[in-house]
Amino acid sequence: MFLSIWPHVRRLFTASSLGYNEPRLLLALKQNKEHLTPNTNNVVNMLEVNSKLKQLVKTGHLKDARQMFDKLSYRDVVSWTTMISGYVNVFDSSEALHLFSKMWVEPNIGMDPFVLSVALKACGLNLNVKHGELLHGYSVKTGFVNSVFVGCALLDMYAKTGRIWEGCKVFDEMPLRNVVSWTAIITGLVRAGYNNEGLSYFSEMWVSGEEYDSYTFAIALKACADTGSLNYGREIHTLVTKKGIDVSSFVANTLATMYNKCGKLEYGLCLFERMTTRDVVSWTTIITTYLQMGQENHAVQAFLRMQESEVCPNEYTFAAVISSCANLARMEWGEQLHAHVLVIGLLASLSVANSVMTMYSRCGQLNSASVVFHEMTKRDIVSWSTIIAGYAQGGCGEEAFKFLSWMRREGPKPTKFALASVLSVCGNMAILEQGKQLHAHVLTIGLEHTAMIRSSLINMYSKCGSIDEASRIFIGAENDDIVSWTAMINGYAEHGHSKEVIDLFEKIPRVGLRPDPITFIGVLTACSHAGLVDLGIHYFNSMREEYDINPSKEHYGCIIDLLCRAGRLSDAEHMIRSMPYNQDDVVWSTLLRACRVHGDVKRGRRTAEQILKLDPNCAGTHITMANIFAAKGRWREAAAVRKLMKSKGVIKEPGWSWIKIKDQVSAFVAGDRLHPECENIYSILDLLTSREEVTVPEMGSLIYDGKDLQVIEQSFAVL
């Protein structure tokens, strides 16, 4: 790019140099002119040579250009600058600075603002601030610092080397500024994270009357996106619309990103539809937007449209569409995309590989996710957190712990995401000792104050039965986030401490927080366990009326459970039939269990029919219905249900339990012989049962008459 604007830059510099008030600059130019006084033939030859040299660099033949450059018997400042800028353009800053050093000691070659600006750019790429400061000093001494090109290069160098405030000082002292210098200082500030300061300079630029270009607008819009300054972004949108550049892909992409980050996803979609030309960034932005909106099917359709438009997807496009497949649990689509990125060589990209792992994890294919992880040549913190979370959410606690240990030994420092996943495993498997060890590790690395870790600790201790320890963690923290409050409310609810749940819930508005949908699940569960029907219905109605939260299927399930526990079966059935969601077997099963408790045979039969329509082989429904009939003395109907189970081959899934001994978790199922110590276990079991020769009295004859006993035996005989 530098070479393509060289003639214009030369003319601009020649014209602008007349306006300089620094006599040192004029003196330096005069000295340079005295050094460069070859005869006319040499000038003609150098024009031809430099033109050929420039063409080689421009067409990417840098090696040929260097060979030609090294063979030259005479090189002028243009030759040196062309060669140095060629290395800068291919990001070989070390060789660029090496050439500049050789030029520096050439006796008949003088410096000019252009070669200095290229050298400063090399310092920025190489993060060589020391060399850059030396060139800064030389520029001040010679007066070249007053050149707009040198000034821009200086502030860009300071910005890239992390010395942004020194770059601001250079900018403030510049006698002449153009759109490039304004854009450079705004870019430096925004990329350093000083978005508000960058927008302040953008406003000053507007006041100064300097014309903006698309790059200036783009970096200002990025600052708006990063700070969530929607109104400021809208004002900039108005400016670019007036200039007629809002439909160009570069500015439109940045506008769409700004609206997406500010929560106005639909605006980004509208901008996309108005684009006259859509590049890979445009398509990737629209796919990501659909993904953020939870419209994964639209994201996949947009990807297919992108392929039809013959725009080649990049690694970020594939990462977004594979994430969409993960959320949809469409493994067959994900496998096709996995094969495609493997063929074209994009699986080496961390973002793509991490998305593939997530897809397999969410589809329950943990072995495939593990294969991808082990084949990765490099891994970042997301890679480790993804595989640990996958095993944790899949209920494979032992594997999750192994990956965490591996991460601590060879990988990066575990983050809150990885630790929260493993804490969740400890809670779900009720392994308190491992949870305590993780708690100690969290305290050691100083992550205990983060909302994610604090809520995970509260959840872990609650599920492990240590509700008092969970309460101590909650009370001892600042708790300025709703996640920790929700974890504590759900913990109390699981332990049946309904009063504490309601007291805590009522405090939430007083501390300036708003309950979220998960918070309401906790308080509705507490009301259900305590039998507080009216209060539970009040909280349920307040979701929409006070907090603008649409109740989900889970919230309806809590209210249905509340009504069932209170014996209001008619109201519960009415709510199931009228709720704005598909009636699944979960809510119907809640009602069926209530029918058993309250002996409502007619409603129970009706409810069981609804469940069996959804799941004809549901063992729990058959058994519950048989128990309802038996409780009412309707033995023939109970026997008929159990006979039906046998004819359909329906078997109740056995329960299982586990125990942790010496850091080893062992699971047990009735009749299971898969445990490696099963022979010893059954030997001890036989020993115990042989010592308990207890005669069970025949009590049945005292309760039932002979006819009833015959029916009961028949009902059990079909099992």
N, C-alpha and C positions, 0 to 999 in steps of 0.2 A: 504493500500500500504506500509505503514511504517513497519508493522509487517512482510510482505512477504519478505522484503529485510534485515531483522534484522541480520541474520547470516553473510551476506556479509558486512553489515555496521560494524559489530563487527570486522571482519577480517581486513577491510580497516583501521579502526581506530587504531587497534593494530599495523598494519604495519606502518601507517603514523606517529604514535606518536614518533617513534624512530628518526624521522627527525626534531622534534621540538627543538628549541634552548632555549625555556623558561624553566628554572629549576623549576619555580613555578608549571608548569603543571605536571612535574614528581613527585614533592612533593605531589601534590593533589592526583595523582594516587596512590602513595604509602600509603597515609593516607586512601584512600578508600579501598585499599587492606587489610590494618590492620583492618578496620571495618568489612570486609566481610571474616571472617575466620571460618565458621561453619565446623563441621566434615564432613567426606566423605558421611555418610548416609544422612545428611541433603542436601548435594549438589545433590545427586541422586534424593532425594524426590522433591527438588525444580525444577529440570529439568523436572520431570514428571508433577508437578503442573503447572509450567509455560507453558508447551506444551499444557496442557488441557485448561488453561486459554486463551492462544493465539487462540486456535481452536474455543472456544466459541465466542470470539470477532470477529474473522475473518468471522464466519458464521452468524453474526448479532444478536447473543443472548447476547446482552450487559447486560441485566438485570440479567440473570443467571450468567454471568461472575462476576458481582458486588457482588452477593450473595456469590459466592464461594470465592471471594477476601476478603470480610468482615469476613468470618469464618476462614481464615488462621491464624494460631498461629504465623507463621513467614513469612515475606515477604521480598524478596530481591529487588534490584534495577530493575531487569527485570520484576518482578511482578508489581511494581509501574508503570514502563514505559509502560507496556502492557495495563494496565487499563487506564492510562491517555491518551495514543494515541487512545484507543477505543472511548473515549468521543470526542476527537478532530476530529476523522474521521466521527462522526455523527453530527459535528458542535455544540456540547454542550460544548462550551468553558468555561462557568462558572463552571460547575462541574469538568472539567479538571483542572482548576486553583485551585479549592477547594481541590481536591486530591493532587495536587502538594504542596499546602501549608501544608497539613498534613504530606506529605513525608519530607518536609523541616525540620520539628521539630523532626522527628524520630531520636533517638540518634545513632543507629547503621547502618544508611543508608547514604551513601555518594553520592554526585552528580556525574554524568558523562556527557559527551557531548551530548549523545543521549536523555536523559530525559530533558536536558536543551533546546535542539532544539525543542522537542515536546511542552514544556511549552511556548517557544517563539512563536510557531505557534498558540497556544491557545490565547496568547496576541494579535496577529494579527487579529484573527477571532473576538475577543471580543472588538477590537479597544482600548485595555487597554495599552496605551503607557506608563503610569506611572509605571505599573508593569514590562513592557518590559524594561524600562530604568534601573530599579533595577537589573533585571537579566543581563543586559548588563554590569553594574558595577561589579557584582559578577563574570561574565565571564572574565572580564579584570583582576580582582584581582587574580583569580585562574589560569589564563592562558588558560582557555577553549576557549577564543575568537579566539585563533589560530587554533582551529579545523575547518575544512571546513564545517562541519555540523552546528556548532553553528554560524559560519559566515553567511552561507546561510540563516539560520533561522532569524538571526538578521536583515539582509537587507530586507528579506521578511516582517518581522514585521514592520519595519519602512516604507516600501512602502505601506502596507495596512493601516497604521495609518496616511498617508498623510505627512510623514517626509522623502520624497524620497531622499533629499540631504544628510541626515544623513546616509541613507542606502548606498549612493554612497561612503561616507567617510569610512564606514565599509568595503565595497568591496575593495577600493583602498589600505587599510591597511592589507588586508588578505595576509598572507605569502604563502598560498597554495590556488589555485583555480581549480575548475573542471567545467565540462559542466553545472552542476546544478547551481553553483554560477554565472557563466556568464549569463545563461538563466534567473536566478532570477533577476539580476540587469537590464537586458534589458526589461524584462516583467514589472518590477516596473516602469521604466521610460515611457514605451509606454502607460501603463494603466493610468498613471498620465497625459498623454497628451504631454509628451516630446519625440515626435517621432524622431526628428533629433538627439537628444542626445542618444536615444536608438540605432539608426543606427550607431552612432559613436562608441559605445561600441561593436556593432556587428563587425565593421571593426577591432577594436583592438583585438577582439577574433580571427579573421582570421589571423592577423599578429602574434599573440602569438603561433599559431600552434595548438590551442586546437580544438579537434574534435567537430563538430556540431551534434545535434540530431534533430529529426523532430519537437520537441517543440521549439527549438531555431529558426529554419527556419520559423515556423509558426508565431511567435511573430514578427520577422523581416519583414515578408511579410505584417503583419497587419500594421506595421509602414509605409511601402511603400504605402499601400492602403489609410491610413488616410491622408498622405501628398501628394498623387498623384504622387509619385516618380516612374514613369513607368520604366525608364531605370534601376534604382537600382533594382526594382522588377524583371526585366528581367535577370539581372546578378545573382540574387539569384535563379531564375528558372533554369539557366544554372547549378548552383552548385548542386541543388537537382536532376537534371536529371543525372548528372555525378555519383551521389551517388546511383541512382536507386530508389529513394523514391518518385519520382514525381507522381507515379501511386497509391500510398497509399491514401486512402480516406481523411485522416486527412490533409496531405500537399496539396493534389489536391484541396480540398475544399477551403483552404486558398489562394491558387494560383488563383482559379476562382474568389474569392471575390476581390482579388487585381486587377485583370484585369477588373472586372466589375466597380469598383470604379474609375479606371483610364480611363474609357470610351471605353475599348476594350472588349465589351461584347461577340463578336464572338470568342475570344480566350477562354473565360470561357466555351462556348459551346463545343469547341474542346476538352478541358481538360475533360469535363464530359463524352464525348463519349469514351475517352481512359481509363477511370477508370475500373479497374477489379472488384472492389467491391464498391457498391454505398450504402451509409447509408442515414439516414434521412436528414442529413445536405447537402449531395450532391444533393438530389432531391429538397430540399427546395431552395438551391442556384440556380438550373437550372430553377425552376418555377419563382423565383424572377427575374432572368435575362431576361426571356421572357417578364415578366411584364414591366420591365424597358425599353425594346426595343419596347414596344407597340404591341407585338405579343401575345395578350391575349389568342387567340385560341390555340396557341402552348403551352401556360402555362397550360391550362385546359387539353390538350392532355397529357402533361407530368405528370400531377397529376393522370390521369387514368392509365398511364404506371406504375407509382409508386405503385398504389394499386395492379396492376397485379404482381408486383415484391415482394409483401407481406412485404414491408417496411411500418411500421406504421407511418402515418403523425403526426407531433406535432402541437402545437398551431401556430407556425410561418408558417408552411406549409399551414394550413387552412386560416390564415390571408391573405397570398399571393394569393391563388386560389380564395377566396371570393372577393378580390380586383379586380381580373381579370374579374370575373362575373359582378362586378359593372361597370367596364369600357366598357364591352360589352353590358351592360343593359339587361343581360339575367337573369331576375328575377326568372324564373322557376328553373334554376340551383342554384341560390343563396338561394332559399327557401329550396331546398333539402339539401344543405350544412348546412344551419341554423338548420334544423331539426336534422341532423347528429351530429353536435357539441353540440346540446342541450342534445341529448341522451347520448353521451360519457362524458359529463361534462366539455367540454372545453369552453363553452360560458362564464364561469366565468373569462376567460383570457381577459385582457383588449384589447390586440391586435386583438383577434378574435371578441369580441363584437363591437369594433370600426369599423372593416371591415364590419360587418353585417349592422351596422347603415349606413355606407357609401353606401353600395349596395342598401338598401331600398330607401335612399335619391335620388340617381341617377336614380332609376327606378320610381321616382315620388310617392313612397309609404311613405309619411312623417308620417302618423299615425303609421305604423309599426315600423319606425325608432324611433318614440317617445316611443312606448311600450318597445322596447329594452333598450332605455336609462333609462326609469323609473325603469326597473327591475334590473338594474346593482347595485350590492351591493357596489362597489367602482368605482370611476370615476377619470380619469386623465385629464390633460389639452387637450389631443387629443379628449377625449369623448365630452367635452363641445364644443370645436371648431367645431367638426364634426356635432353635432346636430344644432348648430347655423348657420353654413354654409349651411346645408341642407335646413333649412327653408328660409334662405336668398336667395339662388339660386332658390328655388321653388316659389319665389314671395310672401311668407308669412311673410311680414315684422313685423306685430304685434307679431306673435309667436317668431320670432327671437329676438325681443326686450325683450320679457318676459323671454326667456332663458338667455339672457345676464344679466338682472337684477337679476335673480336667481343665476347665476354664481357669480356675484359680492357680493351677500349676503352670500352664503353658499359654493361656490366652490373655486377653486384656482384663483389667480390673472389673469384677462383676458389677453391673449397674443395678439400679433399683428394680428394673423390669425383670431381670433374671432372678434376683433374690425374692421378689414378690411371688414369682411363679412357684419357686420351691417352698416358700412359706405356705402357699396355698395347698401344696401336696401334703405338708405336715398336718394342716388342719383337716383336710379331707380324709386322711388315713389315721388321724388321731395319734400321731407319733410325737408326743410332747418333748421328749429329750432332744430329738433332732431339731425341733423348733426352737428350743432354748439355745442350742449351740448356734443356730443361725442368728438368733437375737443377739447373742454375744458378739458375733462377727459384725453384725450391722452396727452395733455400738462402737466397735473398734474402728471401723472405716467412716463413722460419722454420718450415716444415712438415716438414723432413727427419726430425724425431724421432718423428713419428706412425707408428704401426704400419702403416697402410695405404700411406702413401707409401714407407716404408722397404722394405716387401715388394715394392711395384711397381717401385722402382728396382733391387732385386736381380733381379727377374724380367726387367726390360728389359735390363740389362747381360748377363745370362746368355743370353738369346735372341739378343742381338746379337753373341755370341761373346766378350764381355769378362768371362769368368768370374773373372779376377783382380780386376777392379774391383768386381764383385758381392761377392766375398769380403771386400774391404777395407771396403765399406759395412757388411757383416754384423759383422765383427770390431770396427769402430769404434763400434758402437751398443750400447745396453744389452741389447737383444734379450730383453725380458721378456715377449714374446708369442709364441705358437706359430706365428703367421702368418709372421713373418720367418724362423723356423727352417725352416718348410715350404718357403718360397720358395728358401732356400739349398740345402736338400736336393734339391729338384726341379732346381735349376740344375746342381748337381754331377751328378745322374743323367743329365740331357740331354747333358752333356759326357763321359759315360762314366767319371767319377771315382768309381767304386764304393766304394773304400776310404774316401774322405772322407765319402761319404753315410752309410756304416755307422758311422763314428766319431762323426759329428754326431748321428745318431739315438740312439746309445747314451748320449750326454750329456744328452739331453732330460730323463729322469727325475731326473738329478742336479741340475738347475737348478730343479727344482720345477714343471716343465711336464708336460702330458700330450699325446701325439701325437693329432692328429685324423685323420679318414678320408683327407684329402688328403696328410697326412704319410706315411701308409702306402703310398699310391700311389707316392710318390717312392722309398721304400726298397725296395719290391718290384720296381720298375723297375730299380734299381741291381743287385739280386740277379740279376735276369734277364740283364742285360748282362754280369755277371761270371761267370755260370754257377754261382752259389751256391744250388743247389737246396734243400738241407736247411735252410740259414739262411732262405731265402725262405719255405719252408713253415712254419718256426718262427714267423716274424713274422706270417704269415697266421693261424695258429692263435691267436697271442697277442692278436689284435684282439678276439676274443670272450671269451677266457678271462681276460685281464688288464685290458683296457680297456673291456669291455662295449660294443664297437662291432660291429654286424652288418655283415659284408662286403657291399659293393655289387657290382653287375655289373662295375664297373671293376676292383675288387680281384680278382674271379674272372678277369677278362681278363688281369691281370698274372701271376697264377699259371699260367694256361694258356699264356701266352707263355713263361714260365720253363720249364715242362715241355717245350714244343715245342723251345726252343733247346737243351735238354739231350738231345733225342732220345727223350724218354719219351712217344711219341705215343699209346700205349695209355692211359697215365694221363691225358693231356690230354683225349682223347676221352671217357673215363669222367667226368671232372670237368665237361665241357660238358653231358653228358646228365643229370648228377645235381645241377647247381647249381639253387638255388631261384628262378631267373629264367627268363623266356622266352629261348630260344636264338636269338640274332640272327645276322646275317651277319658281324658283326665277329669274334666268337670262332671261328666256323667258318672264316673267311678266314685267321685266324692258324694254325689247324691245317692248312689247305690249303697255305699257303706252306711250312710245316714238312715236309709230305709231299713237296713238290717238292725241298726241300734234301736230304732223307734218301731220296728215291727210292721212297717207299711208294705204289705205283700203286693198289693195291686200296683202301687207306684214303683216298687222295686222291679216287678216283672216288666213294666213299661220301660223303665230305665235300662234294664239288662238288654232288652231288645235293641235299644239305640246303640249300646256299646258293641253288641255282636254284629250289627250292621257295619261298624267301622273296623272291628277286629274279631272275625268269627271264631278264632282259636284262642281267645283270651281266657287263660286258665283262672285268673282271679275272679272274673265275672261269673264263671260257672260255679266256682266254689262258694262265692258269696251268696249267690242265688240259692244254692242247695242249703246253705246254713239258714237263710231266711225261712225257707220252707220247713226245715227241721225245727227251728225255734217255735214255729206255730203248730207243730205236731203233724205237719203234712208230709209224712214220711214217703209216701208213694211218689210225690212230685220231687222230693229231694233225691230219691233213688233214681228217678228218671233222668235228672240232670247229670248225676254222676255216671250213669250208664252212657249218656250222650257224650260225655267227656272221653270215656274209654273208646267208644266207637270212632270218634274223630281223632284219636291219638293225642289228645291234649293232656299234657303233663305239667303240673305246677313247677315252675323254675325254683330249684332249691336255694335257700339262703346260704350265705357264706360269711365267715368271720376271719379275722386275722389277729396275730399276736406278734409283737416285736421282742426278740430275744437276742442280745449281743449284737445290736445294730443290724439284725437280719429280720425282715418282715416275712412271716409265713402265713399263707391263706389256707383255709380249711372249708371244704364242702362235704356234705353228708355222702358217704360212700366213696370219697375221693381217694385214689391211691397214687397220685402223681407226685406227692411230696417225696423228696429224696430220703427222708427218714421215716417213711410210712410203715415199714416193718416194725421198727422199734415203737412207733406211736401205737400201732394196733396191739402189740404185745402188752404194753402198759394198760391199754384200754381193756383188754381181755382180763388182765389181772385184777383191775378195779371191779369189773362187773361180776367176776367170779366170787368176790367177797361180799357182794350185796344180794344175797338170796332173800329177797323180800317178797312175801306173798301179798298180792293185792286182793282185798276182799271183793267178793262179787256183790256190788252194791246195786247193780242194775235191776235185780229182782225186787228190790224195795221201792223202785221208782216206776218201772214200767210193767205192764202186764205182758203175758206171753206173746200176744199178737203183735204188740208194738215192738218187742225185742226181735221178732222174726223179720219185721220190715226193716229195722235198723241193720240187722246182719246182711240182709239182701242189698241194702244201699251201699254198705262198705265192701260187699263182695265184688262189686263191679269196678272197684278202683284198681 
